[in-house]
Amino acid sequence: MLLFYRYQVNDDGTLTDNDTGRIIWPLTISKGKNVNPFHLVNDDSGKRHYFSVKFLLENIGLETESTIITERKNHKAAEVLKLDGLVGTDRVNALFDALMD
């Protein structure tokens, strides 16, 4: 299912931005309190829309009781790989090492 022809709804409750490939995790905290997972998505005109994860998963035909939303704890933040002083095979080896981590 697509939202605004840009965001793909995934089976785990996340969204994929088709323009950038970014994975968008649902928000679970609002005004300092834990709430049911939801997404705030901007349309083409810049207007913000609220979608609960339960609503999105039900619309793609999944039962929300059996679906577990994955957490971000297994993912690392993006890191900048510095290859300025490396050339040839040293540069390639540094790239492979970064990919294998």
N, CA, C and O atoms as CSV, one atom per row, in Angstrom:
chain,resi,resn,atom,element,x,y,z
A,1,MET,N,N,0.841,-1.167,0.000
A,1,MET,CA,C,0.000,0.000,0.000
A,1,MET,C,C,0.893,1.239,0.000
A,1,MET,O,O,1.908,1.284,0.696
A,2,LEU,N,N,0.515,2.220,-0.769
A,2,LEU,CA,C,1.266,3.468,-0.857
A,2,LEU,C,C,0.494,4.603,-0.195
A,2,LEU,O,O,-0.729,4.683,-0.306
A,3,LEU,N,N,1.211,5.467,0.485
A,3,LEU,CA,C,0.646,6.696,1.027
A,3,LEU,C,C,1.180,7.857,0.207
A,3,LEU,O,O,2.393,8.057,0.130
A,4,PHE,N,N,0.304,8.611,-0.395
A,4,PHE,CA,C,0.672,9.792,-1.176
A,4,PHE,C,C,1.682,9.460,-2.283
A,4,PHE,O,O,2.532,10.287,-2.612
A,5,TYR,N,N,1.591,8.262,-2.853
A,5,TYR,CA,C,2.459,7.817,-3.944
A,5,TYR,C,C,3.945,7.902,-3.604
A,5,TYR,O,O,4.789,7.921,-4.500
A,6,ARG,N,N,4.259,7.952,-2.329
A,6,ARG,CA,C,5.658,8.077,-1.938
A,6,ARG,C,C,6.069,7.092,-0.862
A,6,ARG,O,O,7.187,6.580,-0.909
A,7,TYR,N,N,5.212,6.805,0.105
A,7,TYR,CA,C,5.573,5.988,1.250
A,7,TYR,C,C,4.968,4.590,1.130
A,7,TYR,O,O,3.750,4.439,1.030
A,8,GLN,N,N,5.816,3.587,1.140
A,8,GLN,CA,C,5.395,2.194,1.070
A,8,GLN,C,C,5.186,1.672,2.486
A,8,GLN,O,O,6.069,1.822,3.330
A,9,VAL,N,N,4.025,1.056,2.764
A,9,VAL,CA,C,3.744,0.489,4.075
A,9,VAL,C,C,4.338,-0.916,4.128
A,9,VAL,O,O,4.025,-1.752,3.280
A,10,ASN,N,N,5.188,-1.181,5.113
A,10,ASN,CA,C,5.833,-2.485,5.272
A,10,ASN,C,C,5.073,-3.343,6.277
A,10,ASN,O,O,4.299,-2.830,7.086
A,11,ASP,N,N,5.302,-4.651,6.218
A,11,ASP,CA,C,4.594,-5.604,7.083
A,11,ASP,C,C,4.898,-5.423,8.560
A,11,ASP,O,O,4.104,-5.858,9.394
A,12,ASP,N,N,6.011,-4.802,8.918
A,12,ASP,CA,C,6.372,-4.646,10.326
A,12,ASP,C,C,5.932,-3.311,10.915
A,12,ASP,O,O,6.276,-3.001,12.056
A,13,GLY,N,N,5.177,-2.513,10.158
A,13,GLY,CA,C,4.691,-1.238,10.664
A,13,GLY,C,C,5.554,-0.054,10.308
A,13,GLY,O,O,5.214,1.079,10.650
A,14,THR,N,N,6.661,-0.284,9.633
A,14,THR,CA,C,7.511,0.817,9.194
A,14,THR,C,C,7.036,1.308,7.836
A,14,THR,O,O,6.231,0.653,7.175
A,15,LEU,N,N,7.539,2.461,7.427
A,15,LEU,CA,C,7.287,2.991,6.092
A,15,LEU,C,C,8.615,3.102,5.361
A,15,LEU,O,O,9.652,3.340,5.980
A,16,THR,N,N,8.585,2.932,4.053
A,16,THR,CA,C,9.761,3.153,3.224
A,16,THR,C,C,9.487,4.346,2.326
A,16,THR,O,O,8.495,4.370,1.598
A,17,ASP,N,N,10.369,5.335,2.378
A,17,ASP,CA,C,10.262,6.503,1.511
A,17,ASP,C,C,10.799,6.099,0.141
A,17,ASP,O,O,11.997,5.852,-0.002
A,18,ASN,N,N,9.932,6.028,-0.866
A,18,ASN,CA,C,10.344,5.572,-2.193
A,18,ASN,C,C,11.265,6.553,-2.893
A,18,ASN,O,O,11.973,6.161,-3.820
A,19,ASP,N,N,11.281,7.815,-2.484
A,19,ASP,CA,C,12.179,8.794,-3.103
A,19,ASP,C,C,13.608,8.647,-2.609
A,19,ASP,O,O,14.548,8.795,-3.390
A,20,THR,N,N,13.789,8.355,-1.314
A,20,THR,CA,C,15.129,8.304,-0.739
A,20,THR,C,C,15.549,6.912,-0.283
A,20,THR,O,O,16.738,6.675,-0.072
A,21,GLY,N,N,14.601,5.982,-0.125
A,21,GLY,CA,C,14.913,4.648,0.375
A,21,GLY,C,C,14.995,4.579,1.888
A,21,GLY,O,O,15.324,3.526,2.434
A,22,ARG,N,N,14.709,5.659,2.571
A,22,ARG,CA,C,14.807,5.724,4.026
A,22,ARG,C,C,13.698,4.913,4.676
A,22,ARG,O,O,12.554,4.941,4.222
A,23,ILE,N,N,14.036,4.187,5.743
A,23,ILE,CA,C,13.061,3.463,6.544
A,23,ILE,C,C,12.573,4.407,7.643
A,23,ILE,O,O,13.379,4.995,8.363
A,24,ILE,N,N,11.263,4.547,7.769
A,24,ILE,CA,C,10.679,5.436,8.766
A,24,ILE,C,C,10.037,4.578,9.847
A,24,ILE,O,O,9.089,3.838,9.584
A,25,TRP,N,N,10.559,4.683,11.061
A,25,TRP,CA,C,10.041,3.911,12.191
A,25,TRP,C,C,8.859,4.636,12.806
A,25,TRP,O,O,8.826,5.866,12.824
A,26,PRO,N,N,7.883,3.885,13.313
A,26,PRO,CA,C,6.728,4.555,13.933
A,26,PRO,C,C,7.111,5.258,15.231
A,26,PRO,O,O,8.008,4.826,15.954
A,27,LEU,N,N,6.422,6.328,15.499
A,27,LEU,CA,C,6.603,7.057,16.745
A,27,LEU,C,C,5.796,6.350,17.829
A,27,LEU,O,O,4.703,5.851,17.564
A,28,THR,N,N,6.329,6.304,19.044
A,28,THR,CA,C,5.643,5.628,20.150
A,28,THR,C,C,5.519,6.519,21.377
A,28,THR,O,O,4.948,6.109,22.388
A,29,ILE,N,N,6.042,7.719,21.298
A,29,ILE,CA,C,5.973,8.652,22.423
A,29,ILE,C,C,5.409,9.975,21.910
A,29,ILE,O,O,5.877,10.516,20.908
A,30,SER,N,N,4.399,10.486,22.611
A,30,SER,CA,C,3.819,11.769,22.267
A,30,SER,C,C,3.629,12.569,23.549
A,30,SER,O,O,2.985,12.108,24.491
A,31,LYS,N,N,4.190,13.760,23.575
A,31,LYS,CA,C,4.114,14.640,24.747
A,31,LYS,C,C,4.620,13.944,26.009
A,31,LYS,O,O,4.058,14.109,27.091
A,32,GLY,N,N,5.687,13.165,25.854
A,32,GLY,CA,C,6.323,12.512,26.983
A,32,GLY,C,C,5.640,11.245,27.468
A,32,GLY,O,O,6.077,10.658,28.457
A,33,LYS,N,N,4.586,10.812,26.805
A,33,LYS,CA,C,3.858,9.618,27.233
A,33,LYS,C,C,3.944,8.545,26.159
A,33,LYS,O,O,4.001,8.858,24.969
A,34,ASN,N,N,3.952,7.273,26.576
A,34,ASN,CA,C,3.912,6.165,25.633
A,34,ASN,C,C,2.519,6.071,25.029
A,34,ASN,O,O,1.520,6.088,25.749
A,35,VAL,N,N,2.457,5.971,23.719
A,35,VAL,CA,C,1.192,5.863,22.994
A,35,VAL,C,C,1.305,4.715,21.994
A,35,VAL,O,O,2.392,4.183,21.769
A,36,ASN,N,N,0.188,4.344,21.404
A,36,ASN,CA,C,0.201,3.329,20.357
A,36,ASN,C,C,1.024,3.844,19.180
A,36,ASN,O,O,1.019,5.045,18.912
A,37,PRO,N,N,1.730,2.964,18.473
A,37,PRO,CA,C,2.595,3.395,17.367
A,37,PRO,C,C,1.809,4.138,16.280
A,37,PRO,O,O,0.693,3.755,15.928
A,38,PHE,N,N,2.417,5.207,15.758
A,38,PHE,CA,C,1.772,6.003,14.711
A,38,PHE,C,C,2.825,6.656,13.828
A,38,PHE,O,O,4.003,6.724,14.181
A,39,HIS,N,N,2.377,7.134,12.673
A,39,HIS,CA,C,3.235,7.871,11.746
A,39,HIS,C,C,2.617,9.236,11.484
A,39,HIS,O,O,1.397,9.364,11.386
A,40,LEU,N,N,3.457,10.248,11.372
A,40,LEU,CA,C,3.060,11.564,10.888
A,40,LEU,C,C,3.713,11.740,9.526
A,40,LEU,O,O,4.939,11.772,9.418
A,41,VAL,N,N,2.896,11.855,8.491
A,41,VAL,CA,C,3.394,11.855,7.119
A,41,VAL,C,C,2.955,13.139,6.429
A,41,VAL,O,O,1.791,13.531,6.509
A,42,ASN,N,N,3.894,13.790,5.752
A,42,ASN,CA,C,3.583,14.991,4.987
A,42,ASN,C,C,3.156,14.604,3.572
A,42,ASN,O,O,3.772,13.745,2.941
A,43,ASP,N,N,2.085,15.254,3.078
A,43,ASP,CA,C,1.692,15.039,1.690
A,43,ASP,C,C,2.473,16.005,0.795
A,43,ASP,O,O,3.370,16.701,1.271
A,44,ASP,N,N,2.138,16.048,-0.492
A,44,ASP,CA,C,2.886,16.881,-1.438
A,44,ASP,C,C,2.751,18.375,-1.166
A,44,ASP,O,O,3.630,19.155,-1.530
A,45,SER,N,N,1.655,18.775,-0.529
A,45,SER,CA,C,1.456,20.194,-0.250
A,45,SER,C,C,2.051,20.607,1.089
A,45,SER,O,O,1.994,21.783,1.449
A,46,GLY,N,N,2.621,19.663,1.834
A,46,GLY,CA,C,3.239,19.972,3.113
A,46,GLY,C,C,2.320,19.776,4.302
A,46,GLY,O,O,2.734,19.988,5.442
A,47,LYS,N,N,1.070,19.373,4.055
A,47,LYS,CA,C,0.125,19.129,5.141
A,47,LYS,C,C,0.468,17.810,5.819
A,47,LYS,O,O,0.744,16.816,5.146
A,48,ARG,N,N,0.451,17.798,7.133
A,48,ARG,CA,C,0.826,16.621,7.914
A,48,ARG,C,C,-0.414,15.785,8.221
A,48,ARG,O,O,-1.454,16.319,8.608
A,49,HIS,N,N,-0.290,14.449,8.042
A,49,HIS,CA,C,-1.387,13.522,8.278
A,49,HIS,C,C,-0.969,12.480,9.308
A,49,HIS,O,O,0.184,12.051,9.342
A,50,TYR,N,N,-1.921,12.080,10.145
A,50,TYR,CA,C,-1.710,11.079,11.190
A,50,TYR,C,C,-2.226,9.735,10.693
A,50,TYR,O,O,-3.343,9.643,10.185
A,51,PHE,N,N,-1.400,8.679,10.841
A,51,PHE,CA,C,-1.817,7.319,10.528
A,51,PHE,C,C,-1.376,6.414,11.670
A,51,PHE,O,O,-0.191,6.365,11.999
A,52,SER,N,N,-2.316,5.698,12.277
A,52,SER,CA,C,-1.915,4.722,13.292
A,52,SER,C,C,-1.383,3.487,12.574
A,52,SER,O,O,-1.836,3.149,11.480
A,53,VAL,N,N,-0.427,2.825,13.194
A,53,VAL,CA,C,0.151,1.610,12.605
A,53,VAL,C,C,-0.915,0.530,12.507
A,53,VAL,O,O,-0.949,-0.225,11.536
A,54,LYS,N,N,-1.777,0.453,13.497
A,54,LYS,CA,C,-2.861,-0.532,13.473
A,54,LYS,C,C,-3.735,-0.340,12.232
A,54,LYS,O,O,-4.070,-1.310,11.553
A,55,PHE,N,N,-4.103,0.902,11.935
A,55,PHE,CA,C,-4.917,1.215,10.757
A,55,PHE,C,C,-4.199,0.805,9.471
A,55,PHE,O,O,-4.802,0.192,8.591
A,56,LEU,N,N,-2.918,1.141,9.362
A,56,LEU,CA,C,-2.162,0.822,8.149
A,56,LEU,C,C,-2.035,-0.684,7.946
A,56,LEU,O,O,-2.205,-1.178,6.832
A,57,LEU,N,N,-1.734,-1.416,9.023
A,57,LEU,CA,C,-1.572,-2.869,8.897
A,57,LEU,C,C,-2.896,-3.552,8.580
A,57,LEU,O,O,-2.922,-4.522,7.822
A,58,GLU,N,N,-3.978,-3.070,9.141
A,58,GLU,CA,C,-5.287,-3.643,8.818
A,58,GLU,C,C,-5.651,-3.388,7.365
A,58,GLU,O,O,-6.293,-4.231,6.739
A,59,ASN,N,N,-5.258,-2.246,6.812
A,59,ASN,CA,C,-5.564,-1.940,5.414
A,59,ASN,C,C,-4.744,-2.759,4.424
A,59,ASN,O,O,-5.153,-2.916,3.274
A,60,ILE,N,N,-3.604,-3.280,4.844
A,60,ILE,CA,C,-2.853,-4.156,3.938
A,60,ILE,C,C,-3.156,-5.620,4.222
A,60,ILE,O,O,-2.532,-6.511,3.646
A,61,GLY,N,N,-4.115,-5.870,5.109
A,61,GLY,CA,C,-4.602,-7.229,5.326
A,61,GLY,C,C,-3.889,-8.022,6.394
A,61,GLY,O,O,-3.955,-9.252,6.380
A,62,LEU,N,N,-3.208,-7.373,7.319
A,62,LEU,CA,C,-2.513,-8.075,8.393
A,62,LEU,C,C,-3.283,-7.924,9.696
A,62,LEU,O,O,-3.903,-6.892,9.952
A,63,GLU,N,N,-3.235,-8.964,10.513
A,63,GLU,CA,C,-3.826,-8.880,11.846
A,63,GLU,C,C,-2.818,-8.227,12.774
A,63,GLU,O,O,-1.672,-8.670,12.863
A,64,THR,N,N,-3.234,-7.185,13.460
A,64,THR,CA,C,-2.285,-6.431,14.276
A,64,THR,C,C,-1.908,-7.156,15.555
A,64,THR,O,O,-0.847,-6.880,16.114
A,65,GLU,N,N,-2.740,-8.078,16.041
A,65,GLU,CA,C,-2.388,-8.808,17.260
A,65,GLU,C,C,-1.197,-9.733,17.032
A,65,GLU,O,O,-0.398,-9.951,17.943
A,66,SER,N,N,-1.073,-10.281,15.819
A,66,SER,CA,C,0.014,-11.221,15.552
A,66,SER,C,C,1.250,-10.546,14.983
A,66,SER,O,O,2.288,-11.187,14.823
A,67,THR,N,N,1.151,-9.270,14.678
A,67,THR,CA,C,2.283,-8.554,14.096
A,67,THR,C,C,3.065,-7.857,15.198
A,67,THR,O,O,2.500,-7.114,16.001
A,68,ILE,N,N,4.344,-8.098,15.227
A,68,ILE,CA,C,5.213,-7.454,16.206
A,68,ILE,C,C,6.048,-6.417,15.479
A,68,ILE,O,O,6.730,-6.732,14.504
A,69,ILE,N,N,5.996,-5.195,15.947
A,69,ILE,CA,C,6.778,-4.129,15.325
A,69,ILE,C,C,8.208,-4.253,15.813
A,69,ILE,O,O,8.465,-4.300,17.016
A,70,THR,N,N,9.131,-4.306,14.873
A,70,THR,CA,C,10.531,-4.428,15.243
A,70,THR,C,C,11.017,-3.150,15.896
A,70,THR,O,O,10.520,-2.063,15.604
A,71,GLU,N,N,11.979,-3.286,16.771
A,71,GLU,CA,C,12.539,-2.131,17.452
A,71,GLU,C,C,13.848,-1.742,16.805
A,71,GLU,O,O,14.461,-2.534,16.089
A,72,ARG,N,N,14.270,-0.531,17.055
A,72,ARG,CA,C,15.485,-0.004,16.451
A,72,ARG,C,C,16.753,-0.441,17.170
A,72,ARG,O,O,17.846,-0.086,16.730
A,73,LYS,N,N,16.651,-1.191,18.250
A,73,LYS,CA,C,17.840,-1.474,19.047
A,73,LYS,C,C,18.898,-2.291,18.302
A,73,LYS,O,O,20.066,-2.268,18.691
A,74,ASN,N,N,18.523,-3.007,17.247
A,74,ASN,CA,C,19.491,-3.816,16.502
A,74,ASN,C,C,20.163,-3.038,15.373
A,74,ASN,O,O,21.029,-3.579,14.686
A,75,HIS,N,N,19.785,-1.797,15.175
A,75,HIS,CA,C,20.316,-1.011,14.073
A,75,HIS,C,C,21.298,0.032,14.589
A,75,HIS,O,O,21.112,0.598,15.667
A,76,LYS,N,N,22.334,0.276,13.815
A,76,LYS,CA,C,23.329,1.275,14.177
A,76,LYS,C,C,23.038,2.573,13.441
A,76,LYS,O,O,22.442,2.567,12.363
A,77,ALA,N,N,23.454,3.659,14.015
A,77,ALA,CA,C,23.344,4.948,13.344
A,77,ALA,C,C,24.345,4.995,12.192
A,77,ALA,O,O,25.354,4.290,12.202
A,78,ALA,N,N,24.057,5.819,11.217
A,78,ALA,CA,C,24.951,5.958,10.071
A,78,ALA,C,C,26.282,6.550,10.517
A,78,ALA,O,O,26.331,7.438,11.368
A,79,GLU,N,N,27.346,6.047,9.934
A,79,GLU,CA,C,28.680,6.539,10.241
A,79,GLU,C,C,29.350,7.006,8.959
A,79,GLU,O,O,29.127,6.437,7.891
A,80,VAL,N,N,30.165,8.033,9.067
A,80,VAL,CA,C,30.921,8.519,7.923
A,80,VAL,C,C,32.217,7.733,7.846
A,80,VAL,O,O,32.978,7.671,8.812
A,81,LEU,N,N,32.458,7.142,6.704
A,81,LEU,CA,C,33.657,6.350,6.492
A,81,LEU,C,C,34.716,7.256,5.867
A,81,LEU,O,O,34.509,7.793,4.779
A,82,LYS,N,N,35.841,7.427,6.546
A,82,LYS,CA,C,36.901,8.312,6.059
A,82,LYS,C,C,37.911,7.493,5.263
A,82,LYS,O,O,38.589,6.619,5.802
A,83,LEU,N,N,37.996,7.794,3.976
A,83,LEU,CA,C,38.908,7.088,3.079
A,83,LEU,C,C,39.919,8.048,2.457
A,83,LEU,O,O,40.514,7.720,1.430
A,84,ASP,N,N,40.127,9.211,3.043
A,84,ASP,CA,C,40.966,10.246,2.443
A,84,ASP,C,C,42.399,9.790,2.184
A,84,ASP,O,O,42.940,10.050,1.109
A,85,GLY,N,N,43.021,9.118,3.144
A,85,GLY,CA,C,44.431,8.760,3.003
A,85,GLY,C,C,44.656,7.390,2.374
A,85,GLY,O,O,45.796,6.931,2.295
A,86,LEU,N,N,43.601,6.736,1.929
A,86,LEU,CA,C,43.735,5.373,1.405
A,86,LEU,C,C,43.629,5.357,-0.109
A,86,LEU,O,O,42.849,6.105,-0.699
A,87,VAL,N,N,44.430,4.489,-0.732
A,87,VAL,CA,C,44.379,4.326,-2.191
A,87,VAL,C,C,44.429,2.837,-2.522
A,87,VAL,O,O,44.892,2.021,-1.725
A,88,GLY,N,N,43.949,2.507,-3.702
A,88,GLY,CA,C,44.038,1.144,-4.222
A,88,GLY,C,C,43.362,0.110,-3.345
A,88,GLY,O,O,42.219,0.277,-2.917
A,89,THR,N,N,44.102,-0.973,-3.085
A,89,THR,CA,C,43.526,-2.088,-2.333
A,89,THR,C,C,43.236,-1.716,-0.882
A,89,THR,O,O,42.337,-2.286,-0.264
A,90,ASP,N,N,43.983,-0.771,-0.341
A,90,ASP,CA,C,43.697,-0.340,1.030
A,90,ASP,C,C,42.307,0.285,1.133
A,90,ASP,O,O,41.588,0.065,2.108
A,91,ARG,N,N,41.943,1.057,0.129
A,91,ARG,CA,C,40.616,1.681,0.101
A,91,ARG,C,C,39.527,0.621,-0.044
A,91,ARG,O,O,38.510,0.670,0.648
A,92,VAL,N,N,39.743,-0.334,-0.943
A,92,VAL,CA,C,38.772,-1.404,-1.154
A,92,VAL,C,C,38.633,-2.255,0.119
A,92,VAL,O,O,37.519,-2.614,0.501
A,93,ASN,N,N,39.730,-2.572,0.761
A,93,ASN,CA,C,39.686,-3.363,1.994
A,93,ASN,C,C,38.935,-2.628,3.098
A,93,ASN,O,O,38.185,-3.247,3.852
A,94,ALA,N,N,39.129,-1.307,3.200
A,94,ALA,CA,C,38.418,-0.525,4.206
A,94,ALA,C,C,36.914,-0.534,3.925
A,94,ALA,O,O,36.110,-0.597,4.856
A,95,LEU,N,N,36.532,-0.473,2.654
A,95,LEU,CA,C,35.121,-0.540,2.294
A,95,LEU,C,C,34.520,-1.898,2.668
A,95,LEU,O,O,33.436,-1.963,3.247
A,96,PHE,N,N,35.226,-2.973,2.335
A,96,PHE,CA,C,34.732,-4.301,2.684
A,96,PHE,C,C,34.633,-4.493,4.196
A,96,PHE,O,O,33.667,-5.082,4.683
A,97,ASP,N,N,35.611,-4.008,4.933
A,97,ASP,CA,C,35.560,-4.107,6.384
A,97,ASP,C,C,34.344,-3.375,6.946
A,97,ASP,O,O,33.687,-3.867,7.864
A,98,ALA,N,N,34.047,-2.193,6.390
A,98,ALA,CA,C,32.891,-1.425,6.858
A,98,ALA,C,C,31.587,-2.143,6.535
A,98,ALA,O,O,30.651,-2.124,7.335
A,99,LEU,N,N,31.522,-2.775,5.369
A,99,LEU,CA,C,30.310,-3.499,4.981
A,99,LEU,C,C,30.100,-4.758,5.809
A,99,LEU,O,O,28.959,-5.151,6.050
A,100,MET,N,N,31.175,-5.392,6.245
A,100,MET,CA,C,31.069,-6.652,6.981
A,100,MET,C,C,30.762,-6.439,8.463
A,100,MET,O,O,30.380,-7.387,9.148
A,101,ASP,N,N,30.921,-5.216,8.971
A,101,ASP,CA,C,30.627,-4.937,10.393
A,101,ASP,C,C,29.151,-4.963,10.653
A,101,ASP,O,O,28.720,-4.751,11.786
